[in-house]
């Protein structure tokens, strides 16, 4: 077997992609932001192996991934909690682990959470597209999802691994509470729509992906029935398509949308949404905007 | 003008007419270059809206913008892009019927006006082109296609557009072009950006 600065995909899992901090700044050209869905977990994985924040990691979905390293490296797995082994031996999760050349790193099916992040010292060094190495499932920019046999180059090691055995992380729970600020199109819905949204009747649908988290549950009734003219939408927007069941826009979301957005997730809750597996009960909690009270300016 | 908060870090500005969106985007670009919009990541025009995302102080910008007056009603002229089209699309007969003209006339009608990119979205490099006279506006197809080939020239509602890559889509297909609309290795990556003027040229079947 050849050695070198690469990782080879032995088992790709349900969906494993290369992710970094994404490609913001191109939305006016129709280019999604993309990037790691659980950004804190991605950043932690990079810190643990001594990478800068903008290095690329591998984001897995539910069933993990198996990778063989060409050369000795440091690896860390964060995000969804999953058993991690090196050459079949259990090693630490959320911890820097030294692996020898030719070693096989296995991330098993997540026991809690949905997406794990696998960082290697040096970072995944595939070619950047518009300043990012992220795979964008909506527009097809960046590398294709990992397939068995793929070889991914690693970059130059930037710094030593973090001097910790295990990094503390938040706890993933059985139910996910997501804070939402109402707007920009909350006025397109009836007065009882916010109450239905917060009524705890939603679950994450199997049809969710990196583009959006689809929900199962009650439809939100509209007050204005007409068509919305397409307008820019943000990460974390809770958009309500014609059928009435909300969809939460995740990193690969389209840059403009034609359905009204009833509210927007608190940015600190995006990682919770990223880790909510299909079937997870979702509770929405409406919170105030950045300033006390709503601000709405009108001018003739 | 109405300014609506979008989450904690963005504003959606509603404007009374499409020309004002161009003026506001130009104004925001100027302020950005002067360093007056800290944190801004994206300025996304829609038809009658501009989304400003990544603001450190959305309330501050909202307060500033209430004093702003659109300076130019006519949007600034962007570059002119000529798009050669073979008018042999899958929906040509249907469009001709809806317009009540012979099929041969569809290309002439479609290529007559000068269009302008109002905004982008749907896919990288997909521009929503305005300029088609209202009597030729048509609804989307009732059932969208699962695959529309790259280069397809299409229309729906009041817009014309060109699919930059193979994708699902519900617009009426008039023809196709070999022009590459989006190439991440090219500078600029997108041929059609907001404000760009577009002329379609009928190059036969």
Interface residues (C-beta under 8 A of the other chain):
Chain A: X24 X25 X26 X27 X28 X29 X30 X31 X33 X129 X130 X138 X139 X140 X141 X181 X183 X184 X229 X230 X231 X232 X233 X234 X236 X237 X254 X255 X256 X261 X264 X265 X266 X267 X289 X290 X291 X294 X295 X296 X297 X298 X299
Chain B: X1 X2 X3 X4 X5 X6 X7 X8 X9 X10 X12 X25 X41 X42 X43 X44 X45 X46 X47 X48 X49 X50 X51 X53 X54 X58 X59 X62 X63 X65 X66 X119 X120 X121 X122 X123 X124 X125 X126 X128 X165 X182 X184 X189 X190 X193 X194
